[in-house]
Structures are given as C-alpha cells and as structure tokens.
Amino acid sequence: MNTFETKAVEHFQAILRKKTVSNSDDPVYKKEFKAFLPLLKKLYPAVFSAVECQLINEFGILIHWKGKDSSLNPVVLMAHHDVVSDEGQQWLHPAFDAEIHDGYIWARGSVDNKEIFTAILEAMELLIKDGFVPSRDVYFASSNCEEVAGDTMKHIVKWFRQNNITPEFVLDEGGAIMLDLPLGIKTPCAMIGVSEKGWGTFTLTATGKSGHYARISNKDNATVKIARAVEKISKNPMPAVLNSAVEGMLENLAPFVEGPVGAALKNVKLLKPAVKKVMESIPDTAAMISSKFTVTEIKAESEKPGTVPATATATLKMRVAPHDNINNITEHISKTVGDLATVTVENFVAAPAISSHKTDSFAYIEKTIKKVFPDVGVAPFILDAMTDSRDFAPICKEVYRFGAFRINNEQFDSVHNANERMKINVFLKSIEFYKEFILGI
C-alpha cells in the first residue's frame, strides 16, 4: 500500500475502535459518542477546515460542503456511525480492536456502516487537499441511532425543511455490489435500492374455555386455535406484485441469467404471470415481491398446572412491501385467520415511495459505478430492510441506497453478528468511488 492507503486504513481502524453502540443512555457509550467528532477533526483536518459541521440531536453529524453554484439543489450523502453491540457473541478477533487478519479488518461496524462513513470522509479529504470545490453544495448526514430506529435523521430532515433546502437526490447505505445472487447469476451486480420495506407488528389473540385439559375440546381450546391461526398465516402469504422497481431489476439482470429464465426476464412485461410464479417459488426472490410475515412469539399460560389457558397470543413481525398498506394487510390477516383469532395492530411503518430508476440521478450513480467497477452489472431493487434514508422521502423524490463495496453472503450474514469484517482492498476501492462521485456532481 502507498502512504495514502496506509493512512486511510489506520483512520478506518481508529473509527472502528470507537464503541459508538446505539445506546446513548449508557454512560460508557455516551462517552464514546462525545469523543467521536473530536477524533474525526483530528483525522480529517482539511475537511473540517473547509466545511460547516454541526451536531444535531446531540450526536448526529451534519456536514455542509459549499459548492460553486448555490442555486443548484444539493446532493446528500448519508451514513450512520452507530453500531450494534457485540454482547453475547463469540468473535475470532475482538469486535472493537479492528485487527487485520488475512487481508480483512475485523470489527463491529466494518460493513454496517462505518465503511461508507469513512470512505466518504477520505474522499472529501483528498479532494479538499487538492483544492477541489464541488459544482453544487454537498451535505453529509450521519445518524447516531440508526440501528435502534432513532429520530436523529428526522431532526436532520427537519433542519432541511426549516432552511427550505430540497436535495437533488440522496444516496444512503442499502445496496452493494453483490457477489452471490439468485437465479444462477455469476456476474457481480451493483444493486441500488430505490425503496425499502416498511415494518409492522401484529398480535393475534385466540380465546377459549378454561379448565382441566380433559374437559376442553380442541374447538374451545385457545392454544389450538392460535396454532391453527399461525398455520393459516404461514400458508397464505400476502399477494406478490411485480412493481416498476422489480421489473427494472429483472430487465437489468436478464443479460446475466442463462437459459429460458433469462429469456423470460428479457420480456418480463409480456410474461409477468410466469415470471412472478418463478420468483414466488424461490425464497430469496419471493421476499422481493411481497410483504413477509414472521411469527416471533406464541404465548399461552395456564393459571394452574393441568388446565387449559383461556387466552393464547401470537406475535407477527413483518416487512412491508411498497404496494401494501396497513388496511389491506390487516384485512388479509383477519380474513386468513377468520374466527380463530382477533387481530391487533401494535405498530406500523409504511414503506417509502419508490424512486424512479429512470432519472438523471440514477443514471449518474450507475455511470460512476461503471467507471470505478467496470466488471459489474447495475440494477434497481427494493431493499428488504430499513434505513434512515426513508426520512428524506417526504422532501426528495429521488432517494437511493447503495454502498460502494463488494460483499458475499458470508460477509452479509456477519452484519449484526460475530466476525463482521471488511476487505482492505474493497474499502480502498470505495474511497475511489466516492471521490469520482463527488467530482462529477
């Protein structure tokens, strides 16, 4: 590695070693958050001498890099600098030591999401040292509580509203260059999220007769009712829909799929029913086109040993597709379980609107990807998770989710789990992407 690359890796390690765990009430973690911005100012002196920086909602960071033409709408880059805990996990190398082994930096947050956070600052430092000024204003917004669905980004968006600032487009985490894709795709593909799933929690409650088990029939047994209700839910998923984002994804991925499936994807608009049926049969692709229920808890407690409880409940967690809403989901659950159980909505957050993948902004992201990663395909998709970028959707129609790093399924599975790690050369390539990205906006 050259001098710059060595320093960039050292900076990444320093940032990873800060235990910015999403629990600001804990005095240990609060101390880490307080020390975080001073660390950044030490690591990136050129950046913080050229930008305006403010803390929002105590530990959220908003950086404003003024461009040449203030009349142009700004671009917003996003990340989050909080991480989840490593408590109860068995790591091969300590989660917050950021040690290097086999070409990887092993650390909590190395994938989610300090890789993007650090790469953006490294790119800014390089450009500012070279005297570069972007054509338009650039904002870099980072939350301290993304992992716990906190409200820092909402406060940042509120600041944008109060200052009458409308972003041209927003780029947050979400997609990546995926090395392991379904449908037999061997070519790495940069997946750009154009929306993401919402979420909800529903409670099913079954009631029946209470008493000694020998005297209660299955018809009147609340525990049996809730079991049957859960079985019905599992056999009756929400309807699948091939929306514009999914169609775009399939069309873009079609050249990398061999055989009759690839031929069908190239004509997805004409062969929607057949394509949908294939996607519904594969778990990885089924999740892309429908809302998904997961039963996380079933409870039924008797007052006395040997007796049947009068009430039993089941908790359903779900990822909500953009085409669904609280009304049609509640109706679907209620019709599915019938008189076996009643349905209560505990909480619900709808998916944000789908951003078009046929905009100049999307085309620019794709162009930059192709310049830095010429060997990859590019496709829009619906992210099966949640990010802070959803908070920008009410004030910006073009919100995209992409992190400029290659990742395989094993690394992806390490997010929030033990042995999270990032390849050093992948991290360094990310810096190149964000440098090119800022140069052209």
C-alpha positions as CSV (number, residue, x, y, z in Angstrom):
1,M,0.0,0.0,0.0
2,N,1.1,3.6,-0.6
3,T,1.2,6.2,2.1
4,F,-2.3,7.4,1.5
5,E,-3.7,3.9,1.6
6,T,-1.9,3.1,4.8
7,K,-3.2,6.2,6.5
8,A,-6.7,5.6,5.2
9,V,-6.7,2.1,6.7
10,E,-5.3,3.5,10.0
11,H,-8.1,6.1,10.0
12,F,-10.7,3.3,9.4
13,Q,-9.3,1.3,12.3
14,A,-9.4,4.3,14.6
15,I,-13.1,5.0,13.7
16,L,-13.9,1.3,14.2
17,R,-12.3,1.3,17.7
18,K,-14.8,3.8,18.9
19,K,-17.6,1.9,20.6
20,T,-20.4,4.0,19.3
21,V,-23.1,1.5,20.3
22,S,-26.7,2.5,19.9
23,N,-27.5,3.1,23.5
24,S,-26.9,6.7,24.4
25,D,-28.3,6.2,27.9
26,D,-25.3,4.1,28.8
27,P,-22.6,6.4,30.2
28,V,-19.8,4.3,28.7
29,Y,-21.2,4.5,25.2
30,K,-22.2,8.2,25.7
31,K,-18.5,8.9,26.4
32,E,-17.6,7.2,23.1
33,F,-20.1,9.4,21.1
34,K,-18.8,12.6,22.8
35,A,-15.2,11.7,21.7
36,F,-16.2,10.8,18.2
37,L,-16.4,14.2,16.5
38,P,-13.1,15.3,18.1
39,L,-11.5,12.2,16.6
40,L,-12.8,13.0,13.2
41,K,-11.5,16.5,13.3
42,K,-8.0,15.1,14.2
43,L,-8.1,12.5,11.4
44,Y,-9.5,14.9,8.7
45,P,-8.1,18.4,9.3
46,A,-8.6,19.5,5.7
47,V,-12.3,18.5,5.7
48,F,-13.1,20.3,8.9
49,S,-11.3,23.4,7.9
50,A,-13.4,23.7,4.7
51,V,-16.9,22.7,5.8
52,E,-19.5,23.7,8.2
53,C,-20.3,21.0,10.8
54,Q,-23.0,20.8,13.4
55,L,-24.2,18.2,15.8
56,I,-28.0,17.5,15.7
57,N,-30.0,15.6,18.3
58,E,-26.8,15.6,20.5
59,F,-24.7,13.2,18.5
60,G,-25.9,13.3,14.9
61,I,-23.4,14.8,12.4
62,L,-24.3,17.1,9.6
63,I,-21.5,18.4,7.3
64,H,-22.1,21.1,4.7
65,W,-19.5,21.5,2.0
66,K,-20.4,24.6,-0.1
67,G,-20.2,24.3,-3.8
68,K,-19.6,26.8,-6.6
69,D,-23.3,27.3,-7.5
70,S,-25.6,27.7,-4.5
71,S,-28.7,27.9,-6.9
72,L,-28.3,24.2,-7.7
73,N,-30.1,21.8,-5.4
74,P,-27.6,20.0,-3.2
75,V,-26.7,16.3,-3.1
76,V,-27.0,14.5,0.3
77,L,-24.6,11.6,1.1
78,M,-25.7,9.5,4.1
79,A,-24.3,7.0,6.6
80,H,-24.6,6.2,10.3
81,H,-21.8,6.0,12.8
82,D,-23.7,4.0,15.4
83,V,-23.3,0.2,15.6
84,V,-24.9,-2.7,17.4
85,S,-23.4,-4.4,20.4
86,D,-21.2,-7.5,20.3
87,E,-22.7,-8.7,23.6
88,G,-23.1,-12.5,23.8
89,Q,-21.2,-13.1,20.5
90,Q,-18.1,-15.2,20.1
91,W,-15.6,-13.4,17.8
92,L,-12.4,-14.9,16.4
93,H,-10.8,-11.4,16.9
94,P,-12.1,-8.7,19.4
95,A,-15.0,-6.8,17.9
96,F,-13.7,-3.3,18.7
97,D,-9.9,-3.9,18.2
98,A,-10.1,-3.5,14.4
99,E,-7.3,-6.1,13.9
100,I,-6.1,-7.0,10.4
101,H,-6.0,-10.7,9.5
102,D,-5.9,-12.3,6.1
103,G,-6.5,-9.0,4.3
104,Y,-9.6,-8.1,6.3
105,I,-10.3,-5.6,9.0
106,W,-12.3,-7.5,11.7
107,A,-14.6,-5.1,13.6
108,R,-18.1,-4.3,14.5
109,G,-19.3,-1.7,12.0
110,S,-16.7,-2.6,9.3
111,V,-19.6,-3.4,7.0
112,D,-22.5,-1.7,8.7
113,N,-21.9,1.2,8.3
114,K,-18.5,2.8,9.2
115,E,-17.0,1.6,5.9
116,I,-19.2,4.1,3.9
117,F,-18.8,6.7,6.6
118,T,-15.0,6.5,6.5
119,A,-14.8,6.2,2.7
120,I,-16.8,9.4,2.2
121,L,-14.6,11.4,4.6
122,E,-11.4,10.0,3.0
123,A,-12.6,11.1,-0.5
124,M,-13.5,14.5,0.8
125,E,-10.1,14.9,2.5
126,L,-8.3,14.0,-0.8
127,L,-10.4,16.4,-2.9
128,I,-10.2,19.3,-0.5
129,K,-6.4,19.0,-0.2
130,D,-6.3,19.2,-4.0
131,G,-8.2,22.4,-3.9
132,F,-11.4,20.9,-5.4
133,V,-14.7,22.6,-4.9
134,P,-17.9,20.7,-6.0
135,S,-20.2,22.2,-8.5
136,R,-23.1,22.2,-6.1
137,D,-23.4,22.0,-2.3
138,V,-22.8,18.6,-0.7
139,Y,-24.2,17.5,2.6
140,F,-23.0,14.5,4.6
141,A,-25.5,13.4,7.2
142,S,-24.8,10.6,9.7
143,S,-27.0,9.3,12.4
144,N,-26.0,8.2,15.9
145,C,-29.1,6.0,16.4
146,E,-30.0,4.3,13.1
147,E,-29.6,0.8,14.5
148,V,-32.4,1.4,17.0
149,A,-34.7,3.3,14.6
150,G,-33.9,6.6,16.4
151,D,-35.0,10.0,15.4
152,T,-31.8,11.8,14.6
153,M,-32.3,11.7,10.9
154,K,-35.8,13.0,11.4
155,H,-34.3,16.0,13.2
156,I,-31.8,16.5,10.3
157,V,-34.6,16.4,7.7
158,K,-36.5,18.9,9.9
159,W,-33.4,21.2,9.6
160,F,-33.6,20.9,5.8
161,R,-37.3,21.8,5.9
162,Q,-36.7,24.8,8.1
163,N,-34.0,26.1,5.8
164,N,-36.0,25.4,2.7
165,I,-33.4,23.1,1.2
166,T,-34.6,20.5,-1.3
167,P,-32.0,17.8,-2.2
168,E,-31.4,17.0,-5.8
169,F,-31.0,13.4,-4.7
170,V,-30.0,11.4,-1.7
171,L,-27.5,8.5,-1.5
172,D,-27.5,6.3,1.6
173,E,-26.4,2.7,2.5
174,G,-28.6,-0.2,1.5
175,G,-27.5,-2.0,-1.7
176,A,-23.9,-3.1,-2.5
177,I,-22.0,-5.0,-5.2
178,M,-23.5,-8.4,-4.5
179,L,-21.3,-11.4,-5.3
180,D,-23.9,-14.1,-4.5
181,L,-27.1,-13.5,-6.4
182,P,-30.1,-15.8,-7.0
183,L,-31.2,-17.2,-10.5
184,G,-27.7,-18.5,-11.1
185,I,-26.2,-15.1,-11.7
186,K,-22.4,-15.3,-11.7
187,T,-21.6,-11.7,-12.6
188,P,-21.2,-9.3,-9.6
189,C,-24.1,-6.7,-9.7
190,A,-24.4,-3.3,-8.0
191,M,-27.8,-3.3,-6.5
192,I,-29.2,0.2,-6.0
193,G,-32.2,0.4,-3.6
194,V,-35.0,2.6,-4.9
195,S,-37.2,1.9,-1.9
196,E,-37.2,-0.3,1.1
197,K,-39.5,-2.4,3.2
198,G,-41.6,-0.9,5.9
199,W,-42.4,-2.9,9.0
200,G,-45.2,-3.8,11.4
201,T,-46.1,-5.8,14.4
202,F,-49.4,-7.6,14.8
203,T,-50.9,-9.6,17.7
204,L,-53.3,-12.5,17.1
205,T,-55.4,-13.3,20.1
206,A,-57.4,-16.5,20.5
207,T,-59.9,-17.1,23.3
208,G,-61.5,-20.3,24.5
209,K,-62.7,-22.1,27.6
210,S,-60.5,-22.5,30.6
211,G,-60.5,-25.6,32.7
212,H,-58.9,-29.1,33.1
213,Y,-57.4,-30.3,29.9
214,A,-59.6,-33.5,29.8
215,R,-62.8,-31.4,29.7
216,I,-61.8,-28.9,27.0
217,S,-62.3,-29.8,23.3
218,N,-60.0,-28.6,20.5
219,K,-62.8,-26.4,19.3
220,D,-62.8,-24.5,22.6
221,N,-59.0,-24.6,23.2
222,A,-57.4,-21.2,22.8
223,T,-53.9,-22.8,22.3
224,V,-55.2,-25.0,19.5
225,K,-56.9,-22.0,17.9
226,I,-53.8,-19.9,17.9
227,A,-51.7,-22.8,16.5
228,R,-54.2,-23.2,13.6
229,A,-54.3,-19.4,13.0
230,V,-50.5,-19.3,12.7
231,E,-50.6,-22.3,10.3
232,K,-53.1,-20.5,8.1
233,I,-50.9,-17.4,8.1
234,S,-47.9,-19.4,7.0
235,K,-49.8,-21.0,4.2
236,N,-51.4,-17.8,2.9
237,P,-48.7,-15.1,2.2
238,M,-49.5,-11.6,1.1
239,P,-50.1,-11.3,-2.7
240,A,-46.9,-10.7,-4.7
241,V,-46.6,-7.7,-7.1
242,L,-44.0,-7.0,-9.8
243,N,-43.8,-3.3,-9.4
244,S,-41.7,-0.9,-11.6
245,A,-38.6,-1.4,-9.5
246,V,-38.8,-5.2,-9.7
247,E,-39.4,-5.1,-13.4
248,G,-36.4,-2.8,-13.8
249,M,-34.3,-5.1,-11.7
250,L,-35.3,-8.2,-13.7
251,E,-34.7,-6.4,-17.0
252,N,-31.2,-5.3,-15.9
253,L,-30.3,-8.7,-14.6
254,A,-31.6,-10.6,-17.6
255,P,-28.3,-10.5,-19.6
256,F,-26.6,-12.3,-16.7
257,V,-29.2,-15.2,-16.4
258,E,-28.8,-18.1,-18.7
259,G,-31.4,-20.4,-20.3
260,P,-35.2,-19.9,-20.5
261,V,-35.4,-18.0,-17.3
262,G,-33.1,-15.3,-18.8
263,A,-35.2,-15.2,-21.9
264,A,-38.3,-14.7,-19.8
265,L,-36.7,-11.9,-17.8
266,K,-35.9,-10.0,-21.0
267,N,-39.6,-10.0,-21.8
268,V,-40.8,-9.6,-18.2
269,K,-43.6,-7.1,-19.1
270,L,-45.1,-9.7,-21.5
271,L,-44.5,-12.7,-19.2
272,K,-45.4,-11.2,-15.8
273,P,-47.5,-14.2,-14.6
274,A,-44.9,-16.8,-15.4
275,V,-42.0,-14.7,-14.0
276,K,-43.9,-13.9,-10.8
277,K,-44.6,-17.6,-10.3
278,V,-40.9,-18.4,-10.6
279,M,-40.0,-15.7,-8.2
280,E,-42.6,-16.8,-5.7
281,S,-41.1,-20.3,-5.7
282,I,-37.6,-19.1,-4.6
283,P,-37.4,-17.7,-1.0
284,D,-34.7,-15.1,-1.9
285,T,-36.8,-13.7,-4.7
286,A,-40.2,-14.1,-3.1
287,A,-39.1,-11.6,-0.4
288,M,-38.5,-9.0,-3.2
289,I,-42.1,-9.0,-4.4
290,S,-44.3,-9.3,-1.3
291,S,-44.7,-8.4,2.3
292,K,-43.4,-11.2,4.6
293,F,-44.8,-12.4,7.9
294,T,-42.6,-14.0,10.6
295,V,-44.0,-15.4,13.8
296,T,-41.7,-14.4,16.6
297,E,-43.6,-15.4,19.7
298,I,-46.5,-17.7,20.8
299,K,-47.8,-17.4,24.3
300,A,-50.4,-19.3,26.3
301,E,-50.1,-19.6,30.1
302,S,-52.3,-21.6,32.4
303,E,-53.3,-20.4,35.8
304,K,-52.9,-23.8,37.3
305,P,-51.0,-27.0,36.2
306,G,-53.1,-29.3,34.1
307,T,-55.5,-26.6,33.0
308,V,-56.1,-25.1,29.6
309,P,-55.5,-21.3,29.3
310,A,-58.4,-19.1,28.3
311,T,-56.2,-16.9,26.1
312,A,-53.4,-17.5,23.7
313,T,-51.5,-15.0,21.6
314,A,-49.1,-14.9,18.7
315,T,-46.8,-12.0,17.6
316,L,-46.3,-11.4,13.9
317,K,-43.4,-9.3,12.7
318,M,-43.5,-8.3,9.1
319,R,-41.5,-6.5,6.3
320,V,-44.0,-4.4,4.4
321,A,-43.7,-4.1,0.6
322,P,-44.3,-0.7,-1.0
323,H,-47.5,-1.8,-2.6
324,D,-49.1,-2.8,0.7
325,N,-50.6,-0.6,3.5
326,I,-52.0,-1.1,7.0
327,N,-55.6,-1.5,5.7
328,N,-55.0,-4.3,3.2
329,I,-52.6,-6.1,5.4
330,T,-54.9,-6.1,8.4
331,E,-57.8,-7.2,6.2
332,H,-55.6,-10.1,4.8
333,I,-54.7,-11.3,8.2
334,S,-58.3,-11.1,9.5
335,K,-59.7,-13.0,6.6
336,T,-57.0,-15.6,6.8
337,V,-57.5,-16.4,10.5
338,G,-61.2,-16.0,10.4
339,D,-62.9,-16.6,13.8
340,L,-59.8,-18.4,15.2
341,A,-58.3,-15.1,16.5
342,T,-58.7,-11.4,16.6
343,V,-56.1,-9.1,15.1
344,T,-54.5,-6.1,16.8
345,V,-52.0,-3.7,15.1
346,E,-49.2,-2.9,17.6
347,N,-47.2,-0.6,15.3
348,F,-46.9,0.0,11.6
349,V,-44.5,2.0,9.4
350,A,-45.3,2.0,5.7
351,A,-42.6,1.6,3.0
352,P,-41.4,4.9,1.4
353,A,-42.4,5.7,-2.1
354,I,-40.4,4.1,-4.9
355,S,-37.8,6.4,-6.5
356,S,-37.6,6.1,-10.3
357,H,-34.6,4.3,-11.7
358,K,-35.1,6.2,-15.0
359,T,-33.8,9.6,-13.6
360,D,-30.6,11.5,-14.4
361,S,-29.6,10.9,-10.8
362,F,-29.9,7.2,-11.0
363,A,-28.1,7.3,-14.4
364,Y,-25.3,9.3,-12.7
365,I,-24.9,6.8,-9.9
366,E,-24.8,4.0,-12.5
367,K,-22.2,5.8,-14.6
368,T,-20.0,6.3,-11.6
369,I,-20.3,2.6,-10.6
370,K,-19.4,1.6,-14.2
371,K,-16.4,3.9,-14.2
372,V,-14.9,2.5,-10.9
373,F,-16.2,-1.0,-11.2
374,P,-16.3,-1.8,-15.0
375,D,-16.9,-5.5,-14.5
376,V,-20.2,-5.3,-12.7
377,G,-23.9,-5.1,-13.7
378,V,-26.2,-2.5,-12.2
379,A,-29.9,-2.9,-11.2
380,P,-32.5,-1.2,-9.1
381,F,-34.1,-3.2,-6.3
382,I,-36.3,-3.0,-3.2
383,L,-34.2,-3.2,0.0
384,D,-35.6,-5.9,2.4
385,A,-34.6,-3.8,5.4
386,M,-34.9,-0.2,6.7
387,T,-32.5,2.7,6.5
388,D,-32.5,6.3,7.7
389,S,-33.0,7.5,4.1
390,R,-36.7,6.9,4.4
391,D,-36.9,10.1,6.4
392,F,-35.8,12.1,3.3
393,A,-38.6,10.7,1.1
394,P,-41.1,13.4,2.1
395,I,-38.8,16.2,0.8
396,C,-37.0,14.4,-2.0
397,K,-38.4,12.1,-4.7
398,E,-35.0,10.6,-5.6
399,V,-33.7,8.6,-2.7
400,Y,-31.2,5.8,-3.5
401,R,-29.5,3.2,-1.4
402,F,-26.0,1.9,-2.4
403,G,-22.7,1.3,-0.7
404,A,-19.7,1.0,-3.0
405,F,-18.3,-2.3,-1.8
406,R,-18.3,-5.9,-2.9
407,I,-19.8,-8.3,-0.4
408,N,-20.6,-12.0,-0.4
409,N,-23.3,-13.8,1.6
410,E,-20.9,-14.9,4.3
411,Q,-19.9,-11.3,4.9
412,F,-23.5,-10.1,4.7
413,D,-24.6,-12.7,7.3
414,S,-21.9,-11.3,9.7
415,V,-23.7,-7.9,9.9
416,H,-25.0,-7.6,13.5
417,N,-23.4,-10.9,14.2
418,A,-19.9,-12.2,15.1
419,N,-16.9,-11.8,12.9
420,E,-18.1,-8.8,10.8
421,R,-15.2,-7.9,8.6
422,M,-14.2,-5.8,5.5
423,K,-11.5,-6.5,2.9
424,I,-8.9,-3.8,2.9
425,N,-8.7,-3.6,-0.9
426,V,-12.6,-3.3,-1.0
427,F,-12.5,-0.4,1.4
428,L,-9.9,1.4,-0.6
429,K,-11.8,0.9,-3.8
430,S,-14.8,2.5,-2.0
431,I,-12.8,5.7,-1.5
432,E,-12.2,5.8,-5.2
433,F,-15.9,5.6,-5.9
434,Y,-16.9,8.4,-3.6
435,K,-14.1,10.6,-5.0
436,E,-15.3,10.0,-8.5
437,F,-18.9,10.5,-7.4
438,I,-18.2,13.9,-5.8
439,L,-16.1,15.1,-8.7
440,G,-18.9,14.7,-11.1
441,I,-21.9,16.0,-9.2
